[in-house]
């Protein structure tokens, strides 16, 4: 009972509503991006990019800044990725000196360069090692300790073992991305297995994976019984999504987002992420990575994406934005991604051809 009181999750923005969280995404969930998202309606929780933990690791300064300079008024969890228990324990001790809401362990990153090092999603191949790590981190986290995981590595065979460890070590919140590591972002999301986690562990469970809109968030929560949702790529596309979720959960209507609003979002994102230390061309290329997702809601033919991807300077980029977003500024931005408009073909194209 004492631990439950000590580690109670930070309150939601709207008491009694399902929780929302912005998923940790490398090179995306920076201080600048989280600030921009908060301007359009912050989630209940933020999670940092992962801190890489190994024998010679040090806290990455830009991720520490996203904690120390967080002005969103929302709690931020610090995520770790690694397998060395002594180094994970050391990193937790260092992070506890900063204003974090808790420590989160990454058990789901599907990038091959990550899982080949037996960290992130790679650890799901060894449930015994996961159990050891959870035990160690629980012992050094006097506050909240949370976990973000996938269903397994190539299949869901280790799932129940990991859920048992989550329960045994009194993890305070679990986020389940309903795909395997090998499924990347292409396979179907298994919401039934997320519902299984809800029934298997005593802590709150957040559902993650293909939460495309406020309406889909509501459907997923109803299907799984989850305490809330964690949203990643679709918050890049639609930073209004967290405020829309709150409206949806309350049974209230929300104003549609128009293409002119999207233009303003791109301008704000461009300004917030600008740095004199980054060459102009590199900055444009970085923004284009965000716009790969934004373009999924602009037009059904993907013409904005086609033109945007061929720009090389701020002037070219904003000419394209003006052409596609301000010619008909009152045109509605799609709540759901247009079918067949793919942000990143290398990892979002379905595993099997779609008829």
N, C-alpha and C positions, 0 to 999 in steps of 0.2 A: 504493500500500500504506500509506503514512504517513497519508494522509487517511482511509482506511478504518478504520485503528486509532483515529485521533483521534475520528472521528465515529461509532464503533460505538454502536448504540442502548443505552439503559439496560437492564439485565437484567430479564427477566420475573420476576414473583413466584415462579413455579415454573419453574426452568430447563428448557428443552426443549419447553415447552408453546407452543401458538399464543399470540400476543399479544392483549391486549384493551385497548381505549381507550374512554374516555367522549367522545362527540362534542361539539365546541363548539356550544353553543346559546345564542343571545342571550337575555338576561334569565333564563336557567336555570342555566348552569354558573358560578354565582357561588361565592365562598368558602364560603358557608353550604351550598349544595347539594352541593358536592364533599365537604365534611366529613360530611354526612349519608350520602352514598353510601358513603364509606369505612368508616363504622360498620357497614355491611351486607356489606362485602367490596369493597375498592377494585379498580379496574382496574389494569392495568400502567401505563397512562399517562393523564394528564389533558391537556386542551387548553383554553385560556381562551376566553372570548367574544372576538370579534375586536376588535382595536384599529383604530379608523377612522383612516386615514392620508390627510392632504391638506395643503395649504399652511399652514394655521393649526392643525393638530391638535396635541394634547398627549396624553400617555399618560393614559387615563382612570383616575382614582384608584381606583375600586372594582375594576377589573380588576387593577391593580398589587397591590392588597391580596390578591387571590386567589393571587398569586405569592409575595409577601413573607411572607404569614402562612399559607402552606400547611403544615398539620401532619399531612398524610395519609401522609407518608413515601414518597409516590410522585412520580415526576418530572412536571413540568408544562411543556408547550410553550406558547409565546405565539403566538397567531394574529394575522396582519395582514390587512387588506383595504384595497386602494387601487391606484392606477395610476401615481402620480407616482414615478418612480424616485428622484430626489433625496430626496423625503420618506420613502420606504420605507427608504432607506439611513440617513437620520437616525434614524428610529424604531428600527431594528435597533441602532444604536450606543447609544441610550438604554436599550433592553431588556437589552443585554448587561451592564449594571450590576446586574441583578437575577438571582436564582437560578433561571434558566430551564434546561430541558433542551434547548431548541432553539427555532428560529423556524419557524412554519408559515404558509404562504401560502394564503389562501382563494381558490379558483378555482371555487366551487360555489354560493354563496348564491343561492337562487332567488327571493328577495323582489323584487318589481318595483321598489320604491323603492331597492333596492340595484343591481340589474343595469342599471337605466336610467341610472345614473351611470357605467356602464362599469367597474364593479368587481365583485368576486366572480364569480358565474357569467357576468356580462356580458362579462368578458374573453375567454371562450371563443369569442366572435365574431371575435377577432383573434389567431390563434396567433402571428403575428409579434411582437406586443406582449408576449405571454406569454413568448416566448423571450428578449426583451430583459430582462424583469423577472427571470426565473430566473437569467440570467447575472449581473445586478447583485447580486441577493441572495446568490447563491453566493459572490461575491467578497468580500462584507462579513460573511459568517457563518463565523467560524473554527471553530465547532462544528457542531452538527447543523442541517440545513436540510431541512424536509419540506414536502410539498404535499398539500392536500386538494382534489379536483376532481370534477366530474361528467363525463359522457360527451361533452358538447357543449352548445350552447345550445338549438337547436330540433331538432337531429339529431346524430348522432355523427360527422359529416364531419370536424371538426377533431381528433378523438381521437388518431389516429396521429401527427399533427404535434406535439401537446402531449406525447405519450409520448416522441417522439424528443428533444424539448427536455429532458424530465426525465432521460433517459439522458445526453444530451450534457453537462448541467451538474451531473451527479453528485449529484442529489437523494438524500438519505439514507433517506427513507421516503416512500412515496406511498399516500394513501388515496383509493380510488375509490368514489364513490357511483354505483351503477349505474343512474342515471336521467339524462335531460337536465335542463337548467335549466327549460325549459318544461313538463317532465313533473311538476315539483313533487314532491309526495309521493303522487301519484295513479296514475302509470303503473306498469307492471310493472318490476321490477328486472331488468336484463340481466346475469345472472351470467356468461354466456359472454364478454361484453366485459370484465368484471373479470378473468376468466381470461386473456384476451388481454393485458391489462396485465402480469399476472404473467409471461407469456412474453416480453414486450417490453422490460422494464426490469430492470436488475441489482439494484436496491434492493428491500427488503421492501415488499410491497403489503398494505395492510389493506382488507378488503372492507366496504363500508358500504351500508346500504339494506335496510330490512325484516328486520333481524336481531331476530326477535321473541322468541327464547328460547335457552337453552343448546343445545337439540337442533338448532334451526335454524342456530345459529352453527357447530356441528359439520358439518352438511350443507353449508353454504355454503363452508366451508374445504375440505372434500373435493371439492366441485364445481370450485372456482376455483383451488385450489392456493395460496391466499393465506397470508401469514405470520400472519394473525390477523384480527380483526374490530374495527370501531369501531361502538359502539352509542349511539344518541341517545335518541329518544322512548321506546323500550322500556325504557331504564334509568330514566326518570321513572316509568313504570308499575311497574317491578319492580326496585328497587335491589339485590335479591339476585342479579341476573342474572350479575354478574361472578364471584361465588363459585360459582354454579351452573355457569358455563362451565368453571371450573377442575376441578370434579368431573366434568363430562361429558367433558372432554378426557382425564381420567385413567381413565375407564371406571368411575367410582364413582357410587353412588346419592347423592342429596341429599334432605334432608327437605323435604316439601311446605310451602309457605307457606300459613298459614291466615288467615282474615279478621281474627282478633284481632291477628295480626302486622301486617297492613296498617293497622289502627287505630293501632298503636304507631308505625308509620312516619309516618303523617299527623301525629300529635302531635309527633313529633321534628322533622318538617319545619316545622311551624307555629312551634315554639319557636325553631328555629335561624334562621328568616328574619324573626323579629319584630324590630321596631325602634320605639323611642318616637317616631322622626321620621316614621314612616309612619302616616297615619290608619287607624283600625281597619277601616273599610270597604274601604280600598284594600288592606290586608293580606289580608283575606278574599278579595277579588277576585283577588289574586295567587295565593293558594293554590288557588283554584278552577281556575286554568290548569293547575296540576300535576295536580289531581284529575280533569281531563278525560281524562287518560291512565290514571290509576289505575283509574278506573271501567270501563275496558275489560276488566278481569279480575275484577270484583266479581260481576256477574250478567248473564245472557244477554239479559235484556229491557231493560237500560239504566235500570232504575228508580233505582238509586243516582245515576246521572248526572242524571236528570230532577229529583230532589229536591235534589241538591247545587247545581245551577245556579240554584236559586231562593232560596238563602240569602243573607243580607245582614250577618249578625253572627257572631262566633265561637260564640255560644251556639246559634244556629240551625244553623250548620255542624256542630258536634259532636253536636247532637241527631240530625241526619241520619246522621252517621257511626256513632253508637251504634245507631240503628235498623237500619242495613244491615250493620254489621260485627260488632256484639257480641250481637245476638239469637241468632245461631248462630255463635259465635266459632270453632268447630272446622271449619267449612265451608272447603273448600279454595279458595284463590285460584287462578284459572286461569293455567296456565303460558303459554298463548297467548291473545291477545285474542279475546273472543267475536266470532264472525262477525256483521257488521252493526252492532256497537256502535262508533260512530264518535266519535273524540275531538274532531275539528275538521271539521265537515262542509264548510266552505268550501275546505279544501285536501286532505282525505283521501277525499272521495267519488270513486269511480272516474270516469275520464274518459268512459267509455261505460257505459250501463246494464248492470247485471249481471242475467242472467236468473234 
